[in-house]
C-alpha cells in the first residue's frame, strides 16, 4: 500500500540522514490523504517548467487540485534574504572578514565550508529563501505542514538539518510534482483560473538564475548605501565555485560579495527541472518583467530598519 511504501521510504531516509525526514511525493500524498493541511512553498525557478501554457496562476490552481491548501512563492523569502545579506555585507566586509559568500545554494555552501574550512565563517549566515519562507508560513499557520518544491536535490539535505526540520516537512522537485499531476490526470493547459501570483518582486524571482542573488543583493546595497561601491564575483558549477575560492585564497577577492551556484545556469539548471536552461531563462525574465515591483527592498514583507 501507499502507506507501507511511505513507511519504507521514511526508514530509508532515516538511514541516509540519521533522522526521519519526508523526501518523496508519496509521503506528501499520504499526509494529504490523512487530511493534513499541506502548504506548498515553490522555488522561483518553477516558471515555464510545466509547459508553455502553464501560467503561474494555472499552476497555483492545479496544485490546489492536487490537495495543497495553499501555494506560496519562495521568492518572497529571497527578497528578504537579499536585504538581510546587503546589511550583513556592509557590516562584515571588510571590517570583520575579507569577503562574504551568499547563502542560498546549500551545495555551494557545504562545498565551500568543507574544501576551504578557513572560509567557513565567511559564508553568509542569513537564512536561505526556503527557510525564511517556511518560517513565515508557519507563523501564520502553525499547524500546517510545509512542502518545499524546487529544482534542487540538495534542498532535501538542507531541510534534513535539525535547525530546519521544524519548518520544512517535505521536499520534492519539479520533476516529482509533474509526476503527481500526471498521476492525477491534471492538464495545466486546460485549467481556467482567476488566481493571483503577485507576492514577490523581480529581484526575488531572479534568484532562480545564476547571478540573480548577487544582483539582488548588490542592488539593495546601492539603494540602502548609495555611497558604497560593491564588487561582485560569481560562479556556476562546483568546479568553477572552487576556482573562485582559490582566487579568494590568494587574496584577490578581498572586499567582494561572492555568489556560488552548484548548478550551471543556477537553479534553472537544477537536477529536478523539466525545461532547458535557455527556455527557462526566457520564461524567468518574462516573469520578472511582469512583476509589480522590481527591487527586493520594495517587497511588501520587508520592514525597513529604523534610521
N, C-alpha and C positions, 0 to 999 in steps of 0.2 A: 504494500500500500504506500501511498504518498507519505503518510505519517512515519511509517517504518523507514522508508528511504531517507526522510529528513533526519531521523534519529541517527541513522548510519553515517550520513554526511556530517552531522554535528560532531560525531565521535572522531571522524577523520580530521575535522577542523581542530578539535581539541588536541589531537596528537600533533598536528602541524604547528599550532600556535601556543600550545601549553594551556589553553583555556577554551571554554565553549564560545563559539562565535558563528554567526549566520552569514554564509558567503554564497548561497546558491538561490536561484529563483524558487525552488521547491519549498524552501524554508519561508520565503516571503509569502507564497501562496498559502502555505499551511497556516500562517498567522492570520491571514485574511479570512480563511475558511473557519477559523475559530473566533471570528467576529472581532478581532483586534483592530484598533484604529492605526493604520499604517500610512504615514505621510512620506511622500517621495520628495527627495531633495536632488534636483537634476543639475549636473555639472554643465557649464555653458557650451561645451563642445557638442551638445546634442543637436544643434540646429542643422537641418539638412540630412541627418543620419538616417531618417526613416522614410525617405523618398521625397522627391521634389514637391509633391503636393501636400506633404505632411507639415503644415504650418505649426508654429509653436502652440497656437491656440487649439488646433486639432489634436496635437499630442497631449495636451492637458486633459481634454475631454476623453480621449482614448484611454488614458491612464486611470481616469475615474471609472471608466467602464471595466477595467481590469479589477478594480476593487480598492484602489488607493483613495484615501479620504480626502487628500489634497495634494497639490503639486507646487513646489516652491523652487525658485531659481537659486542655485548655489552662487550665482554671480552677485547676489546681494551681499554674501559673505566676502566675495572677492573685493567688492567696493570698500568694505570696512577694513579688510586686510591691507589694501593699498594705502589707505590713510594712516593706519597704525604703523606700517613699515616706513612710511615717509617721516613720521615723527621720530621713530626709533633710529633711522639712519642719521638724522641731524643730531640726535642726542649722543649716538655712539661713535660716529665716524667724523673726524679722526681722533676725537678726544680719548676714547677708551679702546678702540680697535682700529686696525688699518683699513678694513673694508667690511661690507656686510653682504651676505648671500641671502637670496629670497628663500621663503619657507614653503611655498605652495606645492612643490613637487616632492613627494616623500622619497622616491627612488634617488633623486639628486641629493637630497638632504642626508640620507643614510650613507650613500656612497662617499660624500664629502667628509662626513664625520669618521668613517671607518678608514678611508685611504689617506686622509690628511687630518689625523686626530688633533694636531696643533691648531686647526682652524675650527674645531667643533663649536667653540663659543662665538664664532663669527657668523654662523648661520642664524638668521633671524629666529627669535623665539616667539614671534607672533603666531597666533593660532591660524591654521590653514582655513581657506574658504569653506571647506567641507565642515570643519568643526565649528566655526563661527555660526554658520547657517543652522546646523543641527541644534546648537545650544539656544539660538533664538527661537526656533520652533518648539523646542522642549519647554522653554519658559512659558509660552502661551498654551501649550498642550502637553502638560507634564505626564499624562498617562498614555500618550501616543508612542508608537514605535517608529523610528526614523530609518528610512531606506535611502541610502545614497546610491544614485545611479550615474555612472560616468564611463569614461573611456579607458579606465586605468585599473590594472590588476594590482598595482602596488597600494591602492587605496584599501584593498581588503586587509593588507598587512598593517597599514597605518591605523585603521579602525579597530584592529585587534589589541592595540595598546591599552593598558588598563586605564589611562587617563582619558581615553576617548570612548570606550565601550559604553559608558553610561548614557552617552548622547546618540551614538550611531549603532543601531541594532542590526542592520543588514547592509550589505554592499553587493551590488550586481552591476554588470556592464551593459552598454547599449545593445551589444550582441545578444545578451541574455534577455534583455527586455523585449527585443524583437521576437525572440522565441516565445515569450509569453503572449505577445499579440497574435502570432501565428497559431499558437495552441488554442486560443480562444476565438479565432476566426475574425479578428478585428482588422478591417481595412481602413487605414488612416485617411486615405484619399477620399473615401466616401462619407466621412463624418461631417456633419453640419454643426456649427457651434457659435456661441456668442461669448465664449470665454475670453479673458484678457490675460496677456502675458507681458506686463509692463513694469515690473518691480525694480529691475536692475538698470544700471547705466551702461553706456557703450564701453566704458573703461573696464568694468567688472566682467562684462561678457568677453572682452578681449583677452582675458586670462587664458582662454582656450587655445590661443595660438602662441608660438614661440615669439618672445619679445613683448608679449602683451602685458605681463605682470610688471616688467621693468618700465614699460611706457607709462602704465597707470601710476606707478609709484613716483617716477620722475616728474610726471605732470602735477602730481599732488605737491611735491617739493617746490616746483616752480610757482604754484599758486599760493601755497602756505608760507613759503620762504623765498620771496622773489629776488632777494639779494644773494642767494646761494646758487652756485653752479654745481650741478651733479653730473658726475661721469659714470657711464654705464658700460658694462660688458655683459655679453650673454652667450650661451652655448646650448646646442641641442644635440642630444645623444650623449651617453655617458662617457664615451671616449673623448669627445670634444669638451665635456664638462671637466674631466680630469686634466686635459691640456690647459684649460683656463685656470685651474687651481695651481698647476705647476708654474704658470706665468706669475700668479699671485705670490707663490712661494719664493720666486726670485725677486720679489719686492716691486714688481712692475704694475700692480693694481691697487696701490695704496690710494685711498680716497674714493674707491669705486663702489657702486652698487652692482652686484653680480647676480644675474639670473641664470639658474640652471634648469634645464628641462631634459628629462631622461629620454623622451621620445623625439625623434626628428620631426620638426614641424610643430612641436609642442603637443598639447593634449589632443588636438585634432588628428594626430598621428598615433594615438594610443592603440594598445593591443586589442581593446574591446570595441573598436569603432567599426562602422559599416560602409564608410564613404572614403573615397580617395582624398588625400590631403588637398589636392588642387580644388576639387569641388567643395570640400569642407571649408576651405579658406574663403571661397567666393560667397558661400552661404553665410558664413560668420560675419563677413564685412557688411553684407546686406542687412543682417540682423542688427549689427551695431549702428548702422546708419539710420535705422528705424527707431532707435532708442530715443525717448523723450529728452533724456539728459545724457551728456557726454562724459563729464568728469566724475570721478569717484566721490569727490567732496560734495557733489550735488545729490547724492543718494538720500532718499527720504529717511533712511535708517541712520544716517550719520549725524551725530550730535557734536557740533563744533566745540573745541576746547575753549575755556574762558581765557581771555587775554591776561 
